[in-house]
């Protein structure tokens, strides 16, 4: 797999790589290093032409000193992904999320509910498109972020009406989990090891199956509670949604660890600069998921008071 097996770049094509020119070979029958008759030997220049050690006539001594005194080209100069690129692209995506959320937070409640559905469906479609697209598209990634903003704004508007202040609490909780996860990753105490990855895959499949079953039960009216099995089932007097929510938040936090690992490997292995958009997209998806799980958990806790 190209670039050290970085999961962000699976299936991506890397263009622009060049190979070193082949070593000049002597013609058949000629001794090694000898050129055909009338041509200069290998490594020598023809008569009256400049050799390797000859100073070009068009450059002065000062120009040569300035040229050799310049620092080596960094990743940004060679078109490679950097941490700054990922930070800037992620900030752009989160800015698009905030714009979309601001729209649904300022319009009427009925219109906000409709925009929330549009954002949820449109964001889901663009999430699939961006996930399976081999080359990242900044326009599609920003469009996904804006649609997710519509969804998050509408969801926050509805829940905040029932439980005042829950939206601000969810924002603080999301930022707190992100900061703690980043610090743990930077300290090296938490890593995406193969064993942790296997546990993550098993847990995420189980969570996806539960969410799908719960959604079907709510849509068909089999369960009357707004959060379905999350609030209709209790364990020792605690809603099932509390345990499920804590598990989902833990999965989202580990997904952040996976995102950080992919970004680190991409920068270290010299991934093309355009894939900083892919890294930003991955972080945006995880942060949206984390926010949804936190605000739903807070709503369940507030509703159980």
C-alpha positions in Angstrom: 0.0 0.0 0.0 1.3 3.4 -0.9 2.7 5.8 1.7 3.2 3.4 4.6 -0.3 1.9 4.7 -2.0 5.2 5.8 -5.7 4.3 5.9 -6.7 7.8 4.7 -5.1 7.2 1.3 -6.5 3.7 0.6 -7.4 3.5 -3.0 -5.9 6.9 -3.8 -3.6 7.3 -6.8 -0.4 9.3 -6.5 0.7 11.0 -9.6 3.8 13.1 -10.4 6.4 10.7 -9.0 9.5 10.6 -11.2 12.3 8.1 -11.5 16.0 8.8 -11.7 17.4 8.9 -15.3 19.1 5.7 -16.4 22.9 5.5 -16.2 24.5 6.1 -19.6 25.6 2.9 -21.3 28.4 2.4 -23.7 27.5 1.2 -27.2 27.9 -2.5 -28.0 31.5 -3.4 -28.5 33.0 -0.3 -27.0 34.9 -0.4 -23.7 33.1 0.8 -20.6 33.0 4.6 -20.4 34.0 5.1 -24.1 31.7 6.9 -26.4 31.3 6.5 -30.2 33.9 8.1 -32.4 33.8 11.9 -32.5 31.8 12.3 -29.2 33.2 13.4 -25.9 34.0 10.6 -23.3 31.5 10.1 -20.4 31.9 12.8 -17.8 33.9 15.2 -20.1 32.7 18.2 -22.1 33.3 18.8 -25.7 36.1 21.2 -26.7 35.4 24.8 -25.8 32.4 24.0 -23.7 32.1 24.5 -19.9 32.7 21.5 -17.6 31.0 20.7 -14.3 33.3 22.8 -12.2 33.2 25.9 -14.5 31.2 28.9 -13.3 28.4 29.9 -15.7 29.1 33.2 -17.3 25.6 34.5 -16.6 25.8 34.2 -12.8 28.0 36.4 -10.5 29.7 35.2 -7.3 27.1 37.0 -5.2 24.3 35.2 -7.0 25.9 31.8 -6.5 26.4 32.5 -2.8 22.8 33.4 -2.4 21.6 30.4 -4.3 23.6 27.9 -2.1 22.8 29.8 1.1 19.0 29.3 0.7 17.4 26.7 3.0 16.3 23.3 1.7 12.9 23.0 0.3 10.3 22.0 2.9 7.1 19.9 2.4 5.1 23.0 1.5 7.6 23.9 -1.2 7.5 20.4 -2.7 3.7 20.1 -2.7 3.5 17.7 0.2 0.9 17.6 3.0 1.8 19.4 6.2 0.1 19.7 9.6 -0.6 23.4 8.8 -2.5 22.3 5.7 -4.7 19.9 7.6 -5.4 22.6 10.3 -6.4 25.2 7.8 -8.6 22.8 5.8 -10.2 21.5 8.9 -10.9 25.1 10.1 -12.5 25.8 6.7 -14.8 22.7 7.1 -15.8 23.6 10.6 -16.5 27.1 9.4 -18.9 25.7 6.8 -20.5 23.7 9.6 -21.0 26.8 11.6 -22.5 28.7 8.7 -25.0 25.9 8.1 -25.9 25.7 11.8 -26.4 29.4 12.0 -29.0 29.2 9.3 -31.2 26.7 11.0 -30.7 28.4 14.4 -32.1 31.7 13.1 -35.0 30.6 11.0 -38.4 29.5 12.2 -38.7 26.1 14.0 -40.8 24.5 11.2 -38.3 25.6 8.5 -35.4 24.5 10.7 -36.9 21.1 11.0 -37.2 20.8 7.2 -33.6 22.0 6.7 -32.4 19.5 9.3 -33.9 16.7 7.2 -32.4 18.1 4.1 -29.0 18.4 5.8 -29.1 14.9 7.2 -30.0 13.2 3.9 -27.7 15.4 1.8 -24.8 15.1 4.2 -25.2 11.3 4.2 -25.1 11.1 0.4 -22.0 13.4 0.2 -20.3 11.5 3.0 -20.5 8.4 0.8 -19.4 10.2 -2.3 -16.4 11.8 -0.5 -15.5 8.5 1.1 -15.3 6.5 -2.1 -14.0 9.2 -4.3 -10.3 8.5 -5.2 -9.3 12.2 -5.5 -10.5 14.7 -2.9 -12.9 17.4 -4.0 -12.7 20.6 -1.9 -16.1 21.7 -3.1 -17.8 18.5 -2.2 -16.2 18.3 1.2 -17.2 21.9 2.0 -20.7 21.1 0.7 -20.9 18.1 3.0 -19.8 20.3 6.0 -22.4 22.9 5.2 -25.2 20.3 5.0 -24.1 18.7 8.3 -24.3 22.2 9.7 -27.9 22.4 8.7 -28.6 19.0 10.4 -26.7 19.9 13.6 -28.3 23.3 13.8 -31.8 21.9 13.4 -31.1 19.1 16.0 -29.7 21.6 18.5 -32.7 23.9 17.9 -35.2 21.1 18.7 -33.4 19.7 21.7 -32.5 23.1 23.1 -36.2 24.0 23.0 -37.0 21.1 25.3 -33.8 21.2 27.4 -32.5 24.8 27.5 -28.7 25.1 27.4 -28.1 21.5 26.1 -26.6 22.8 22.9 -23.9 24.9 24.6 -23.1 21.9 26.9 -22.7 19.7 23.9 -20.3 22.1 22.2 -18.2 22.3 25.4 -18.3 18.5 25.7 -17.2 18.0 22.1 -14.3 20.4 22.4 -13.3 18.9 25.7 -13.2 15.3 24.3 -11.3 16.5 21.3 -8.7 18.3 23.4 -8.2 15.4 25.8 -7.9 12.9 22.9 -5.3 15.1 21.2 -3.3 15.4 24.4 -3.4 11.7 25.0 -2.3 11.0 21.4 0.5 13.5 21.5 1.8 12.0 24.8 1.9 8.6 23.2 -0.3 7.0 25.8 -3.1 6.1 23.4 -2.4 4.6 20.0 -4.4 2.8 17.3 -2.8 -0.6 17.8 -4.0 -3.6 15.8 -5.8 -5.1 18.9 -7.6 -1.8 19.6 -8.5 -1.6 15.9 -10.1 -5.1 16.1 -12.1 -4.1 19.2 -13.2 -0.9 17.5 -14.5 -2.7 14.4 -16.5 -5.2 16.5 -17.9 -2.4 18.7 -18.8 -0.1 15.7 -20.6 -2.9 13.9 -22.6 -3.7 17.0 -23.4 -0.1 17.5 -24.5 0.3 13.9 -26.8 -2.7 14.2 -28.4 -1.3 17.4 -28.9 2.1 15.8 -30.5 0.6 12.7 -32.9 -1.5 14.7 -33.7 1.4 17.0 -34.4 3.7 14.1 -36.8 1.2 12.4 -38.7 0.7 15.7 -39.2 4.5 16.1 -40.2 5.0 12.4 -42.7 2.1 12.5 -44.2 3.3 15.8 -43.3 0.1 17.7 -41.6 2.2 20.3 -43.3 5.5 21.2 -40.3 7.1 23.0 -38.5 9.8 20.9 -35.2 8.1 21.5 -36.6 4.6 21.1 -34.9 1.8 23.0 -32.4 4.3 24.4 -35.1 5.6 26.8 -37.8 2.9 26.9 -35.4 0.3 28.3 -33.7 0.8 31.7 -31.0 -1.1 33.5 -31.0 -0.6 37.3 -33.1 2.5 36.8 -30.7 4.0 34.3 -31.8 4.4 30.7 -30.1 2.1 28.2 -29.2 5.2 26.1 -26.8 6.3 28.8 -24.7 3.2 28.4 -25.0 3.2 24.7 -24.1 6.9 24.6 -21.0 6.5 26.6 -19.9 3.6 24.4 -20.5 5.7 21.3 -18.6 8.7 22.7 -15.7 6.3 23.4 -15.8 5.0 19.9 -15.9 8.5 18.4 -12.9 9.4 20.6 -11.0 6.4 19.3 -12.0 7.4 15.8 -10.2 10.7 16.5 -7.1 8.7 17.5 -7.3 6.9 14.1 -7.6 10.3 12.3 -4.6 11.7 14.1 -2.6 8.5 13.3 -3.5 8.8 9.6 -2.6 12.4 9.4 0.8 11.8 11.2 1.6 9.0 8.8 0.5 11.0 5.8 2.8 13.9 6.7 5.7 11.6 7.6 5.5 9.7 4.3 5.1 12.8 2.1 1.5 12.4 1.0 0.5 14.9 -1.7 -0.8 18.2 -0.4 -4.3 17.7 -1.9 -5.0 14.9 0.6 -5.0 17.4 3.4 -8.6 17.9 2.3 -9.2 14.2 2.9 -7.8 14.4 6.4 -10.0 17.5 7.1 -13.0 15.6 5.9 -12.2 12.6 8.2 -11.9 14.9 11.2 -15.1 16.7 10.3 -17.1 13.4 10.1 -15.8 12.3 13.5 -16.5 15.6 15.2 -20.0 15.7 13.8 -20.6 12.2 15.1 -19.1 13.1 18.5 -21.4 16.1 18.9 -24.5 14.2 18.0 -23.7 11.5 20.6 -22.9 14.0 23.3 -26.1 16.2 22.8 -28.2 13.0 22.6 -26.7 11.7 25.9 -27.2 15.1 27.6 -30.9 15.1 26.4 -31.5 11.7 27.8 -29.9 12.6 31.1 -31.9 15.9 31.3 -35.1 14.0 30.4 -34.5 11.5 33.1 -34.3 14.1 35.9 
